[in-house]
Amino acid sequence: MINTVFADGRADEALIAQLKERSGEVDKKVTLAVTNILENVKTNGDKAVLEYTIKFDGKAPEKAEISKEEIDKAIEKCDPFFVKSLEDAAENIRDFHARQKQQSWLTTKENGVIMGQRVRGLHRVGIYVPGGTAAYPSSVLMNAIPAKIAGVKEIIMVTPPSKDGTPNPDILAAAKIAGVDRVFLMGGAQAVAALAYGTETVPKVDKIVGPGNIFVATAKKLLYGTVDIDMVAGPSEILIVADETANPKFLAADLMSQAEHDVLASAILITTSEKIAEETKKELARQCATLSRKEIIEKSLKDYSAIIICDNMDKAVDFANRLAPEHLEMCVENPLEYIGRMDNAGSVFLGNYSPEPLGDYFAGPNHVLPTSGTARFFSPLSVDSFVKKSSFIYYTEDALRECKDKVVSLAETEGLTAHANSIKVRFED
């Protein structure tokens, strides 16, 4: 089911290279199809979106936008305990992200110079939320709540209809709890295009966030520059670092929690204990047999996963930083001592009772994380993702006179004489 390798400098590097290749593959047919969809929506607006909805989703909804009254009625169909769970999760997410909010600032100098930075939320943000069998209400919370805290003026959500043309009530419940302003029943690349370009009914947004299939991901990638996007997400991944104190039952369960996402998902355990490695392997076989997504898990474990045995924790930590995983679990005796050493990870889960699904749903930190090794330079979705910053400068005449020759020198050295002239003319007789 899953291969066991020893960290010898070759096998572990080969695994990292394999995962990078997996993530870099581009389907030219998908790109062409998405490009055509984007152009059609850009030209024909709502008409094109409706045609694609019928083609891909089976039936068009009675109307594209869902009213607040309809949302309230849909929520009545939801399990009350599920709604309460969403509300409690939302509270944790708000508490965590509220601590990220930055303030505008201003500073003055003795010569009368004033400088500062203005921080404000984006005007309008679009959130894509998968529907149908891949409906993720948790993603609504993770995308909308930071945007709300950032001060985004309007949040537009798009989500595909079910086969009968109706919305998913759990998604609508999450939208209301998270503070989404408007909801449109449309999905796929066509919905992304509608958000980016605007249509007769869908307002144009400044940024698009949220997960989706390869068509949605490709649309976001192609539209980057027309709008901002959160990131180009690759397959889900988890790395677990474990010592001899770890529980193999927990390790196996956590590996499969990511493997079930996709056949391309990656689940890796690196451990200093051969005994832990063998017992985890047995637990994988035992637990997997009872799970609904057994076939997906088995293929993910076989193709893109591994159990790595290494000599010591220093090597395990080094491997983690080279892999830069989306999710990193530290199932070790003293997990807190490693916080300062884990430099490259989307989110770190410390200890045996902080499993990755806790972060996915409830704890508070965002579950929209960099994948495919991009945690080396990308950060999780946050309040910062929904703000823009601009600087301002105020100089008095005397302050400019004091530094004018230096500015002129820098401009002329670069050959930009018009820049230099802009300074000089202000002090000509």
C-alpha positions as CSV (number, residue, x, y, z in Angstrom):
1,M,0.0,0.0,0.0
2,I,2.8,2.5,0.9
3,N,6.5,2.2,0.4
4,T,9.1,2.4,3.2
5,V,12.4,4.0,2.4
6,F,15.5,4.9,4.4
7,A,16.7,8.5,4.3
8,D,20.1,8.1,2.6
9,G,20.2,11.4,0.7
10,R,18.9,9.8,-2.5
11,A,15.6,8.2,-1.8
12,D,14.2,11.2,0.1
13,E,15.5,13.7,-2.6
14,A,13.9,11.5,-5.3
15,L,10.6,11.7,-3.4
16,I,10.7,15.5,-3.3
17,A,11.5,15.7,-7.0
18,Q,8.6,13.3,-7.8
19,L,6.1,15.5,-5.9
20,K,7.4,18.6,-7.7
21,E,6.9,17.0,-11.1
22,R,3.4,16.0,-10.1
23,S,2.4,19.5,-9.3
24,G,4.0,21.1,-12.4
25,E,2.0,19.1,-14.9
26,V,-0.2,21.3,-17.2
27,D,-3.1,19.9,-19.2
28,K,-3.0,21.8,-22.5
29,K,-6.6,20.6,-23.4
30,V,-7.9,22.0,-20.1
31,T,-6.1,25.3,-20.7
32,L,-7.6,25.6,-24.2
33,A,-11.1,24.7,-23.0
34,V,-10.9,27.2,-20.1
35,T,-9.6,29.9,-22.4
36,N,-12.6,29.5,-24.7
37,I,-15.0,29.7,-21.7
38,L,-13.4,32.9,-20.4
39,E,-13.6,34.6,-23.8
40,N,-17.2,33.6,-24.2
41,V,-18.2,34.9,-20.8
42,K,-16.3,38.1,-21.4
43,T,-18.2,38.7,-24.6
44,N,-21.6,37.3,-23.9
45,G,-22.0,37.6,-20.1
46,D,-25.0,36.0,-18.4
47,K,-26.1,34.2,-21.6
48,A,-22.8,32.3,-21.7
49,V,-22.8,31.5,-18.0
50,L,-26.4,30.1,-18.3
51,E,-25.4,27.9,-21.3
52,Y,-22.4,26.5,-19.5
53,T,-24.5,25.9,-16.4
54,I,-27.0,23.8,-18.3
55,K,-24.2,22.0,-20.1
56,F,-22.0,21.1,-17.1
57,D,-24.5,21.1,-14.2
58,G,-27.5,19.6,-15.8
59,K,-30.1,22.2,-15.0
60,A,-30.2,26.0,-14.7
61,P,-31.5,27.5,-11.4
62,E,-34.7,29.5,-11.6
63,K,-32.7,32.6,-11.0
64,A,-28.9,33.1,-10.6
65,E,-28.9,35.1,-7.4
66,I,-30.2,33.6,-4.1
67,S,-32.1,36.1,-1.9
68,K,-31.5,36.5,1.8
69,E,-35.0,35.0,2.4
70,E,-34.2,31.9,0.4
71,I,-31.0,31.5,2.3
72,D,-32.9,31.6,5.6
73,K,-35.3,29.0,4.3
74,A,-32.4,26.8,3.2
75,I,-30.8,26.9,6.6
76,E,-34.0,25.5,8.2
77,K,-33.2,22.3,6.3
78,C,-29.8,22.0,7.9
79,D,-29.0,19.8,11.0
80,P,-29.1,22.2,14.0
81,F,-26.0,20.7,15.5
82,F,-24.1,21.2,12.2
83,V,-25.2,24.9,12.2
84,K,-24.1,25.3,15.8
85,S,-20.7,23.6,14.9
86,L,-20.3,26.1,12.1
87,E,-21.1,29.0,14.4
88,D,-18.5,27.9,17.0
89,A,-15.9,27.3,14.3
90,A,-16.6,30.8,12.9
91,E,-16.0,32.3,16.3
92,N,-12.6,30.6,16.6
93,I,-11.7,31.7,13.0
94,R,-12.7,35.3,13.8
95,D,-10.7,35.3,17.0
96,F,-7.6,34.1,15.3
97,H,-7.8,36.4,12.3
98,A,-8.7,39.5,14.2
99,R,-5.2,39.4,15.7
100,Q,-3.8,39.8,12.1
101,K,-5.4,43.1,11.4
102,Q,-3.0,45.9,10.7
103,Q,-3.4,49.6,11.3
104,S,-2.6,52.5,9.0
105,W,0.3,54.7,10.4
106,L,1.8,58.1,10.1
107,T,5.1,59.5,11.2
108,T,6.5,63.0,11.3
109,K,10.1,64.5,11.3
110,E,11.4,67.7,12.8
111,N,11.8,69.3,9.3
112,G,8.1,69.0,8.6
113,V,8.2,65.8,6.6
114,I,5.1,63.6,7.0
115,M,5.1,60.0,5.8
116,G,2.8,57.0,6.3
117,Q,1.0,54.0,5.1
118,R,-2.8,53.6,4.5
119,V,-4.2,50.1,5.0
120,R,-7.7,49.3,3.8
121,G,-9.8,46.4,2.6
122,L,-10.4,45.6,-1.0
123,H,-13.6,47.0,-2.5
124,R,-15.1,43.7,-3.6
125,V,-14.0,40.1,-3.3
126,G,-15.3,36.9,-5.0
127,I,-15.4,33.6,-3.3
128,Y,-15.7,30.3,-5.2
129,V,-17.2,27.5,-3.3
130,P,-17.5,23.9,-4.8
131,G,-20.9,22.3,-4.6
132,G,-22.4,18.9,-5.2
133,T,-20.4,16.0,-3.9
134,A,-17.4,18.2,-3.1
135,A,-19.3,20.8,-1.0
136,Y,-17.1,22.4,1.6
137,P,-18.9,24.7,4.0
138,S,-15.7,25.1,6.0
139,S,-14.1,26.8,3.0
140,V,-16.8,29.5,3.1
141,L,-15.8,30.4,6.6
142,M,-12.0,30.3,5.9
143,N,-12.3,32.6,2.9
144,A,-15.1,35.0,3.9
145,I,-14.2,35.7,7.6
146,P,-10.7,37.1,7.0
147,A,-12.1,39.2,4.2
148,K,-14.8,40.6,6.5
149,I,-12.2,41.4,9.2
150,A,-10.0,43.1,6.6
151,G,-12.8,45.5,5.8
152,V,-13.8,44.2,2.3
153,K,-16.9,46.2,1.4
154,E,-18.7,43.5,-0.5
155,I,-18.2,39.7,-0.6
156,I,-19.7,37.9,-3.6
157,M,-20.0,34.1,-3.4
158,V,-20.5,31.7,-6.4
159,T,-21.3,28.1,-6.0
160,P,-22.6,25.6,-8.5
161,P,-26.2,24.2,-8.3
162,S,-27.0,20.6,-7.8
163,K,-28.3,18.5,-10.6
164,D,-31.9,19.7,-9.9
165,G,-30.8,23.3,-10.0
166,T,-31.0,23.9,-6.3
167,P,-28.3,25.2,-3.9
168,N,-26.6,23.2,-1.2
169,P,-28.2,24.3,2.1
170,D,-25.1,23.7,4.2
171,I,-23.1,26.0,1.9
172,L,-25.8,28.7,2.3
173,A,-25.7,28.3,6.1
174,A,-22.0,28.9,6.1
175,A,-22.4,31.9,3.9
176,K,-24.8,33.6,6.3
177,I,-22.7,32.8,9.3
178,A,-19.5,34.1,7.6
179,G,-21.2,37.4,6.5
180,V,-21.3,36.9,2.7
181,D,-23.2,39.7,1.1
182,R,-24.5,38.1,-2.2
183,V,-24.7,34.5,-3.4
184,F,-24.9,33.4,-7.1
185,L,-25.8,29.9,-8.1
186,M,-23.1,29.2,-10.8
187,G,-19.9,27.2,-10.9
188,G,-16.9,26.1,-12.9
189,A,-14.6,28.3,-15.0
190,Q,-17.7,30.3,-16.2
191,A,-18.4,31.5,-12.6
192,V,-14.8,32.5,-12.2
193,A,-15.0,34.5,-15.5
194,A,-18.2,36.2,-14.4
195,L,-16.5,37.4,-11.2
196,A,-13.4,38.6,-13.1
197,Y,-15.1,40.4,-15.9
198,G,-18.5,41.1,-14.5
199,T,-21.8,40.4,-16.2
200,E,-25.2,41.9,-16.4
201,T,-26.0,40.5,-13.0
202,V,-22.7,39.5,-11.4
203,P,-20.5,42.5,-10.2
204,K,-16.9,42.6,-11.2
205,V,-14.6,41.8,-8.2
206,D,-11.0,42.7,-7.4
207,K,-9.9,39.3,-6.1
208,I,-11.0,35.7,-6.4
209,V,-10.4,33.1,-3.7
210,G,-11.5,29.6,-2.9
211,P,-10.9,26.0,-4.0
212,G,-12.1,24.2,-7.1
213,N,-11.4,21.5,-9.7
214,I,-8.7,21.8,-12.4
215,F,-11.0,24.0,-14.6
216,V,-11.6,26.5,-11.7
217,A,-7.9,26.5,-10.8
218,T,-6.9,27.0,-14.5
219,A,-9.4,29.8,-14.8
220,K,-8.0,31.6,-11.8
221,K,-4.4,31.2,-13.1
222,L,-5.3,32.6,-16.5
223,L,-7.2,35.5,-15.0
224,Y,-4.4,36.5,-12.7
225,G,-3.6,40.1,-13.6
226,T,-7.2,40.9,-14.6
227,V,-8.0,40.2,-10.9
228,D,-5.9,39.1,-8.0
229,I,-6.2,35.5,-6.8
230,D,-5.3,33.7,-3.6
231,M,-2.9,31.1,-5.0
232,V,-2.7,28.3,-7.5
233,A,-3.3,25.3,-5.2
234,G,-1.9,21.9,-6.0
235,P,-2.9,18.5,-4.5
236,S,-3.3,18.3,-0.8
237,E,-0.3,17.1,1.3
238,I,0.8,16.2,4.8
239,L,4.1,15.4,6.4
240,I,4.2,13.8,9.8
241,V,7.4,13.9,11.9
242,A,7.3,11.2,14.5
243,D,9.6,9.8,17.2
244,E,9.3,6.5,19.2
245,T,6.6,8.1,21.5
246,A,4.1,8.5,18.7
247,N,0.9,6.5,18.4
248,P,0.8,4.4,15.1
249,K,-3.0,4.4,15.2
250,F,-3.0,8.2,15.2
251,L,-0.3,8.5,12.5
252,A,-2.2,6.2,10.1
253,A,-5.4,8.0,10.6
254,D,-3.8,11.4,9.9
255,L,-2.0,10.2,6.8
256,M,-5.3,9.0,5.4
257,S,-7.1,12.2,6.3
258,Q,-5.1,13.9,3.4
259,A,-4.8,10.9,1.1
260,E,-8.6,10.8,0.8
261,H,-8.7,14.2,-0.9
262,D,-7.3,13.1,-4.2
263,V,-5.4,10.3,-5.9
264,L,-2.6,13.0,-6.4
265,A,-2.5,13.8,-2.7
266,S,0.7,13.1,-0.8
267,A,0.9,11.7,2.7
268,I,4.4,11.2,4.2
269,L,5.6,9.9,7.5
270,I,9.2,10.5,8.5
271,T,10.3,8.7,11.7
272,T,13.3,7.8,13.8
273,S,11.7,4.5,14.8
274,E,11.5,1.4,12.5
275,K,9.0,-0.1,15.0
276,I,6.7,3.0,14.5
277,A,7.1,2.7,10.8
278,E,6.0,-1.0,10.7
279,E,3.1,-0.5,13.1
280,T,1.8,2.5,11.2
281,K,1.9,0.5,8.0
282,K,-0.3,-2.2,9.6
283,E,-2.7,0.4,10.9
284,L,-3.0,1.9,7.4
285,A,-4.2,-1.4,6.1
286,R,-6.6,-2.0,9.0
287,Q,-8.2,1.4,9.1
288,C,-8.4,2.0,5.3
289,A,-10.6,-1.1,4.9
290,T,-13.5,0.6,6.6
291,L,-13.3,4.0,4.9
292,S,-15.7,5.2,2.2
293,R,-12.9,6.7,0.0
294,K,-10.8,3.5,0.2
295,E,-9.8,3.4,-3.4
296,I,-8.6,7.0,-3.5
297,I,-6.7,6.6,-0.3
298,E,-4.9,3.4,-1.5
299,K,-3.9,5.0,-4.8
300,S,-2.6,8.2,-3.1
301,L,-0.6,6.1,-0.6
302,K,0.8,3.9,-3.4
303,D,1.8,6.6,-5.9
304,Y,2.7,9.8,-3.9
305,S,3.2,8.8,-0.3
306,A,6.0,7.1,1.7
307,I,7.2,6.2,5.1
308,I,10.8,7.4,5.6
309,I,13.1,6.1,8.3
310,C,15.9,8.5,9.3
311,D,18.7,8.4,11.9
312,N,17.7,11.3,14.1
313,M,15.3,14.2,14.6
314,D,17.8,16.7,13.0
315,K,17.5,14.9,9.7
316,A,13.7,14.8,10.0
317,V,13.5,18.5,10.6
318,D,15.9,19.1,7.7
319,F,13.7,17.0,5.4
320,A,10.6,18.9,6.5
321,N,12.1,22.2,5.7
322,R,13.2,21.0,2.3
323,L,9.8,19.5,1.5
324,A,7.9,22.6,2.7
325,P,4.6,20.8,3.2
326,E,1.1,22.2,3.2
327,H,0.4,20.5,6.6
328,L,3.1,19.5,9.1
329,E,2.4,17.4,12.2
330,M,5.0,17.1,14.9
331,C,4.1,13.9,16.8
332,V,7.0,13.9,19.1
333,E,7.7,13.9,22.8
334,N,8.3,17.6,23.2
335,P,6.7,19.3,20.1
336,L,6.9,22.8,21.4
337,E,10.7,22.8,21.3
338,Y,10.5,22.5,17.5
339,I,8.4,25.6,16.7
340,G,11.5,27.8,16.0
341,R,13.0,25.2,13.7
342,M,10.1,24.5,11.4
343,D,10.7,27.3,8.8
344,N,8.8,26.0,5.8
345,A,5.3,24.8,6.3
346,G,1.8,26.1,5.6
347,S,0.5,25.1,9.1
348,V,2.2,23.2,11.9
349,F,0.3,20.9,14.2
350,L,2.0,20.2,17.5
351,G,1.5,17.0,19.5
352,N,-0.6,13.9,19.4
353,Y,-3.9,15.7,20.0
354,S,-3.6,18.4,17.4
355,P,-4.5,16.4,14.2
356,E,-4.7,18.2,10.8
357,P,-8.6,18.0,10.6
358,L,-8.8,20.2,13.7
359,G,-7.1,23.0,11.7
360,D,-9.3,22.2,8.6
361,Y,-12.5,22.9,10.5
362,F,-12.4,24.4,13.9
363,A,-9.3,25.6,15.7
364,G,-9.1,29.0,14.0
365,P,-6.0,29.3,11.8
366,N,-6.8,29.3,8.1
367,H,-6.9,26.1,6.1
368,V,-6.1,27.7,2.8
369,L,-2.4,26.9,2.7
370,P,0.5,26.9,0.2
371,T,1.1,23.6,-1.5
372,S,3.7,21.9,-3.7
373,G,6.7,23.3,-1.8
374,T,5.6,26.9,-2.1
375,A,5.5,27.2,1.7
376,R,9.1,28.2,1.2
377,F,7.9,31.7,0.1
378,F,4.1,31.8,0.3
379,S,1.9,32.2,3.4
380,P,-1.6,30.9,4.4
381,L,-4.6,33.0,3.5
382,S,-5.0,35.7,6.0
383,V,-6.4,39.2,6.6
384,D,-3.4,40.5,4.7
385,S,-4.7,38.7,1.6
386,F,-7.7,41.1,1.5
387,V,-6.1,44.4,2.1
388,K,-4.1,46.8,0.0
389,K,-1.6,49.3,1.2
390,S,-0.5,52.7,-0.2
391,S,2.1,55.0,1.1
392,F,2.0,58.8,1.3
393,I,4.7,61.5,1.5
394,Y,4.5,65.2,2.4
395,Y,7.6,67.4,2.1
396,T,7.9,71.1,2.8
397,E,9.8,73.3,0.4
398,D,12.7,73.5,2.9
399,A,12.8,69.7,3.3
400,L,13.0,69.2,-0.4
401,R,15.7,71.9,-0.8
402,E,17.7,70.0,1.8
403,C,17.9,66.8,-0.2
404,K,17.4,68.1,-3.8
405,D,21.0,67.6,-4.9
406,K,21.0,64.0,-3.7
407,V,17.8,63.2,-5.6
408,V,19.2,64.8,-8.7
409,S,22.4,62.9,-8.4
410,L,20.6,59.6,-8.2
411,A,18.3,60.4,-11.1
412,E,21.1,61.6,-13.4
413,T,23.2,58.5,-12.6
414,E,20.4,56.4,-13.8
415,G,20.0,58.5,-17.0
416,L,16.6,59.7,-16.1
417,T,17.0,63.4,-16.8
418,A,13.3,64.2,-16.7
419,H,13.2,62.9,-13.1
420,A,16.1,65.2,-12.2
421,N,14.4,68.1,-14.0
422,S,11.3,67.6,-11.9
423,I,13.4,68.5,-8.8
424,K,15.5,71.2,-10.4
425,V,12.6,73.3,-11.7
426,R,11.3,73.9,-8.3
427,F,14.4,75.8,-7.3
428,E,15.2,77.7,-10.4
429,D,15.5,81.5,-10.1
